[in-house]
Amino acid sequence: MVFLASLVLGVTPAVGLSGQALVSSGSSARLWHVFARAESGRPLVIGAIGGSITQGAGASDPEHRWVNRVSGWWQSTFPGAPVQLINAGIGATGSDIGSYRVQRDLLAHQPDFVAVEYAVNDPSQADPLHLAMFEGMLRQILASPKKPAVVLLFTMDRNGNNAQGWQSDIGRHYRLAMVSYRDAIWPEIEAGKMKLDDVFYDIIHPNDHGHQYCADFITSYLAAELEKYRAASKAPHFHMPRISPLPKPLYSNEFFHTAILTADNVTPSRADGWQLTGPEALGKGWQCDQVGGVLQIPVKGATIGLMFRRVHGSLARAEASVDGSKPVILDSSMVPTWGAYAAYETVATGLNPGNHVLTVTLINTSGATADSNRFEVWAVGEGGLGISQ
């Protein structure tokens, strides 16, 4: 089943753009195993992880989100298999935060099929840390118990920018299916066959039609693979393809084992002037408006990152360090006024895995009121747990 909202628009139908959208079909093995489970009537868990586009920003209601439409394809195609949707999208987050929370927010639900969408929130040009984090997140997904099928979705902003270049390099290394909203839509816009307002709600998020296209491109790929699977499975002596073992990392294995710490699962060893806050997008955290307030949290791993509230109007700053190292300054202010989000900073990297102490201290900005000088730690990320390079 392929949705054709674009017919209503009077622009090029999505089915006609599916060929442009397909970057790679990748290996079919994992997906064919999911098809077999679905045809036998076993329950399916359809998962997605990403930023606000995955969360559903720009869609007029939940059913118009691309994630829901993809889940709907599974349910309508396999009516005998109960389908559960796990949408692990969180606005304004990239694969840096995703690498820490993927186990808790997605893999704990044991998905059969996962769509990953970080092409807008990740930088167009990757640094070594983003390469390691995106790859580590994918390795965690691929190594999870059900060995889920994975598709990468490359969305774009209103200027046609995204992180497809480097993310697709990692996708090819793992023989993943990859679908590019940008490769299909942007040429149509450049050729004048489609207007930006046909598919965009704002400068980043797709509208209902844009969400429809994202879903159409993924479900067109799924439908084509299902046709291949059904034809092959009818052949005499058919054998289900073997799922290949996880290859060696392309860049790094540091974020293959990670954890995310919040007030729900860790107790600070010191909290002078800090109080509980939340729950926020990442869980319950800690807040402080007292200059000099000290928060100390026991941590492990080779890389320690901090996720904190950033919002327009804040004057709050803090400094963070691990084991007394040179502190990193954390600024919670931002110029845009659209709302608060979870900012991320790496506090320490290259540590020896083991027991460490993260210290966060509130520092003052002259003239700040108690409200504007409130600093909120939402979560702490641990990378390189049990690291094996």
N, C-alpha and C positions, 0 to 999 in steps of 0.2 A: 504494500500500500504506500503510495507516494502522494503527499499532500501538494496541492497546486494553488496556494494562495496567490501566487504571482499572476495567475490567469485573471483574478479579480483586478489586479493592478493594471492589466493591459500591457505588461512588459514581458520580457522573455521568460517563458515558463521555467520553473525550477528543474523539471526533468530534462530540459534542453541544456541546462548548465551543469548537470551532474558530472559530465565528462571533464569539464574544466575544473571542477572542484576536487576531483579525486587526485591527490598527490601520489598515493601509493596504496595498493591493496594489502601490502605486507604479507605475512604468513597467514594462511587460512586455518591452521590447525586448531588454535584456541577457539575461534568462532564456531567451527564445525562441531566441536565438543559441546558448546553452549546450545547450538541448534538441536543436537541429539537429546540433550536434557529437556529442552523445551517441548520437543515432539513427544517425549515420553510422559509429559504432563507434570514434570517436577517443578516446584516453585522456582521462580527466577528473581534475582535481585539485580536491578539495573541501577548503576551508580554513576555519578558525575562529580567531578571536583574542579573548581576553578574560582573565578572572581565574580563580580557583580553580574556579568552577562549570564553566567551559569545560574547564579542565584535567582535571576529573572528580571533584572532591571530593564525597563523599557517595555516590558510586556504588560498589556492591560489587565490581565488576570493570570493566575497560576497555570491554567490550562493552555495558555498561549505561549508559555515559555518553551524554548527549544528542548529542554530536558524532558518536560512532560510529554511533548509530542513524540520524542524518540521512545520513551517508555510506552506510550500509547501504541506505537507500531508493534512493539513486542507483544502487547496484550491482544491486539486485534489479529496479529499473524498467528499467534499460538493461544487461542481462546481456552484451551484446556489446561494451560499452565498459569497458576496464580503469579502475578507480577507485583513486586514491591519496588518502589522508587526511593532511592537514597540520594538526595540532592545536597552535596557537601560544598556548594558554592558559598563563599563569603565575600561580600563586596570589598573592593580596594585591597585585596590580598593577592600576592603572587605565589609562585612555586617555592619561594624562600620559606614563607610561613607554611605553605602546603606540605613541604617536606617533613615538617615537624608534626603536623596534625593529621596526616593521611591515615595513620593507623587508627587513631581514636575516632575520627569523624566519618571515615569511609570503610576501611578494611575490617573494622570490628563487625560490620554487617555482612561480611563474606559475599561480596558482589560476584556475579557471573560475567557481567559486561560493564566496562568502565569507559566513559568519555572524559577526556582531560582537556580543559580550555584555559590556558594561561597566556595566549599569544598577545593579548593586549596589555595585561598587567605586568608581564615580564619585560625587561628592557630589550629594545631592538638589537642592540649589540651587547652580547653577554660578557660578563667578567668571569674569572675562574670559579668564584663561589656560586654564581647562578648556574653555571654549567654543572657543577657538582650537585647542587640541590635539586635541579630539575631531573637529572639522571637518577639521583638517589630516590626521589619520589617514585619514578617509574619502576625502578628495580623493586621497591617495596610492593607496588601493586602487582607486578608480574610474578613475584615470588610468593604471593599470598595463597592460602590453602586451595582455593578453587581454581587457581591458575586462570584468572579471568581474561577474556578477550579485551583488548584495549584499542581505542581509536583516539587519535589526536585531532582536535578541532582548532583550526587556525582562524580566529576572528580578526577584526581590524578596527582601527579608529576611523574617524571621519576623513582623515587624510590618507588613508590606505596603509598606515604603518602597523607593523606587528613584529613578533619575534620568530616568525616562521623559519627564517634562514637557519638559525642555529638549533632551534627545537627539532626541525625536520632532520638534521644531521643525526641527532640522538635517536629519533624515531626510526631512521633507516638502520642504524646499528642493531636495534632490537626487532627489526622486521615488523614494525607496527603499521596498521592501517592509518592513513592520514588524509584528512579532508580539509580543504581550504576554502572557507567562505570568501576570503580575499581574492583568490585566484579566479573564482567564478564571478564575483560581483564587481570588482574594481574595473576590469576591462569593459564591462557594460556601461559603467559610469563614465569612463574616459571616452567611450565611443558615442556618448549621448543617448544611448538606448534606455538608460535608467537614470533617475535623479537621486541625489543623496537622500532627500526627504522621503523617497519611496521606501527606504529600508532603515533609516536612522531615526531614533527618538531624540537623541542629542548628539554631542560630539563623540561619544564613545559607544553608547548602547543601541542595539537594534530595536526597532519598533516591532509590532506584531508580525509584520511581513518579513522583517529581517530575521526574527526568531524562527519563522516558518521556513525560510531558506536554509538556515543552519540545520534544522531538523531534516528537511528534504534531502540535503546532501548526504547526511549520515544514513538515513533510511534507504536511499537509493543504493548506496554501497552495500547495506545489509541485505536488501532484496536481491541484488545481483549475486551476492555470495550464497544466499539461501538457494537460489536457482541452481547454482553450481553444485552445492552440497546434495540437493535432492536428486539431481541427475546422476551424480557419482555414486550415491548410496544405493541406487537401483541396479548398479552393475554387479555381475557375478563376482563373488569373492572380494567384495569391497572391504577394505580395512580402513578404519579411522586413522587419519594421519597422526603421527606422534608429535607431541608438544616438545620442542627442543629445549634443552636445559638453558638456563640463563647464561648468556655469554659474559666474558670478562668486561669490566667497565670500560667505556670509551674514554672517560675522563677521570672518574673518582668513585670509590666505594664508600666514602666517608659518611654519606647520608643514607646508607642502606639500613642502618639501625639508629633510630631517633626516638625522642620522646618530647612531649609537651607538658610543662608543669604549670599548674594553676593552684589557686587556693583550695580546689577540690581534691588535689592529690599530693600536696606537699605542705609542710609546716615550716615557716621561716625559723631560723635559729636566732634571729634578732629582728624586732620590728618596732624600733623607737620612733614614735610619731606616725606610724603607718597603721591604717585600718583596712578592713575588708571592703571590697567594692564588687559591683556586678550583681547578677551575671551579665557580662557583655558578650560580644560576638564569639570570643574565644573561651569564655567561662568566667568564673569568679577570680578577681585579682586583688590588688592592694592599692590604696591611695594615700597620699600625704600632702598636706599644705603647710607643713612646718619646716622652715629652712633648717637644714642640718639633720633632718630626720633620716635615719639609717635603716635600710632593709637588707637582711642577709639571708640568702637561700642556699642550702646545700645542693650542689650540682655535680654531674659526672660528664664524661665525654671529652672529645677533642675540640669541639666547637660549641660555644655557648652564645646564644642569641637572645635578644630581649624584644618582646612585643608590647608596645605601649600606646596609650591614647594620644592621637594628634587631632587638634581641632582649631578652627578659626577663633581668634581672640585670646587664646591661652598665652601666658607669659612664663609658664612653668618650664624649668629645665632641671635635669638631673645628671649626675655622672655615675657611670657604672664601670666596674672592674672585676676581675677574677683573681683571687689570691693576691690582692694588692698591686696588680700590674698597672700600667699607665691607664688612667680612666678614659672612657669614651663619653663624650658629651651628647646627651639626648635632649633634643629640642621638641617640645610638644606643640609648637605653634605651626600654623599653615596659613597661606594667603587666601585660598578659595574658601567659600562660605557654605559649601554644600553639606557639611556635616562632619562628624568625627569618624575616624577609622583607625585600624590597627597598624601603626607604623612598625617597621622592623629595623633593628641594627644588630650587627654582629659585635659582640663585646670582646670575645677572645677566640682565637683559633690556633691550631698547632699545639694544643695542650696534650699532655700525656693522659690517656684515659684513666680515670680514677676519681677520687674524691677531691672536690674543689669547693670554694665558697664564692658566690656571686654577691657583690655589695652594690647597692643602689643608694645614692645619697641625694636628697633634694638640695639644689642650690638656688639662690635667689636672683630675681630680676628686679632692678630698682623700680619702685613704684607699684609693684604688683599687689593686688588685693588677694585675700585668702582664696577667693573663688578662682581668679585667673591664674593663681600660682599653684593650683592643685595638679599634681602629677599622678597618673594612674599607670601602674604596671599591670598589663592584662595577662601576660603569660611569659614563660621562659622556655626556650628551646634548647635541647641537648642533641648534638650530632656526634657521630663517631663513637657511639656506644658499642663496645666489643669490636672495634674497627679492625678490618682485614683488607689491606690494600693489595 
